């Protein structure tokens, strides 16, 4: 997995090298200003979104919770819309802050709601999340039409790397220290994922770690949305696929999850760029199509092969 | 550990009412009683999982609530009855979490030695690299107990550990509880439904009824016709097997 990520990483650069050799200084500038930032943004996005999904799944004890199905993405977009309405002249800083704040609030609200009403059904939780997300999305839509910012806002809806150039993407680097933070607290998140009693028994502050973990996931998601826009499903499917092979110990799977996420986004981006070249389609479209297909396969697999597991759980109760 | 005037109500109903007792150190104590008598709630309160309404719990001469969570985790371990962890963890990884209160995320060689010892103690060597969701109920229960052993606490609290185990695994588990006390010198507190397991494997029994303590004492003081009839409202016959009181009911 590591190797394949690497080879594709090289592949993406080679595309540029060919141009570089043929071209001159102009080509170098394209490389530095546009291509390298794009590649880095793609990698950060892939790593960030999949790690955010990983934490959310572990903390919520539910394989189907992710930034897409946990209202995080919609909340961040709502935050961006609010900042455009109330502070239209302010720059990226305010917008980012609003996205962060709303994403954190939205995610925490969703998780506490789900915990309060004690939803037992694993499939029901993400469904509630999707509904909750759609409500927020609806409000965002209404506001954006009301204030006529929908055009401006649309870049934050369908993620695309086409607009990434040097100077406007650096915010995604925020993903890196956050992912390192996740690595440091990986075992804490694992323990919290095993439940409240379990955490107390091992002397871990359940609520504190839960809020911290969810906030990290929300901020990662929001920073990706501010720079790239919405990219669905990565946070949902990547951690699940990795967990099938590598188990659920966060320390052990974090690196693989990140790399696989980066690989997934890289492949999607390449498809998006080549399919109607020289134009490109938003990566959200590609990721959405591929992601939803994999998601359906995954659900099907869970329902047919998961029966044994479900019985086991019932017997264990 | 000393428990005094413990009260807990859910809504208007007092589920635990002025419960006071002293946990005998280095012994096996079983809490028994009918459903809803409050034994699991008491267990939850002395293990700090459930907040008490009033009363006092002193643990090693210090109020339980004054203990730092991490410090307490080195002294007292609790295994609850609902352990349906939805996580694909290897047995060894799970057991290693028992060392968390000591070393956090970085395991020292001593920690690894403790983990090895706990796995060996529970005879899980051949399963240590298997995922817990692939194990049978009995094996999984053993893995959880191995984690508690790795936690290396003086007090081990097990809430209905024999639930859903067949006779073979349940009696095995009771023997392990006994060995934890006899061989490792731990104080073991159990919540049990099965009176005969309590009678055969514990030193002391605390019987609950309607939130009160109906009887606290050595096994023979509690397991007798009158006392059990009083607690369960069922007629009992007592037969002595291996010098232990075996109760028969129908």
Interface residues (C-beta under 8 A of the other chain):
Chain A: X58 X61 X62 X63 X122 X184 X185 X186 X187 X188 X190 X191 X193 X194 X195 X196 X197 X198 X200 X201 X202 X203 X204 X205 X243 X247 X248 X249 X251 X252 X309 X312 X313 X315 X316 X317
Chain B: X47 X48 X49 X68 X69 X70 X71 X72 X73 X74 X77 X78 X79 X80 X82 X83 X84 X85 X86 X87 X88 X89 X90 X93 X97 X98 X100 X101 X104 X105 X131 X133 X137 X140 X151 X164
